[in-house]
Amino acid sequence: MRISFLSQEFEVSESRTVSGELLDAFKEGMEVAKRLEKVQKAIEGSVLDLELMGRLLDEFDLLQGRAQAVNLDVEDVNISKLMPKLGFSVEDART
């Protein structure tokens, strides 16, 4: 038997939206998405350096695998479904 404790309280930033706070629960996916975007821009800028482009493409491939593993494509959909269950309206997502 194992006894654990899960805190029901957490700090909320007043400058963030409700959906932003919920996205924090999917932090790994968001970090992968940001890194994918950066790598994609770097690939676009590396057309003259084929060696660098190769390394970036390898990293992009690995990041895409991570994105699939954390279901990055469905996180926004999950948040949209989760908000009403937590008592938030669509308008609350932006406040």
PyMOL commands that set and color helices and strands:
alter all, ss='L'
color gray80, all
select helices_A, chain A and resi 18-24+27-44+50-69+72-85+91-94
alter helices_A, ss='H'
color red, helices_A
deselect
rebuild
show_as cartoon
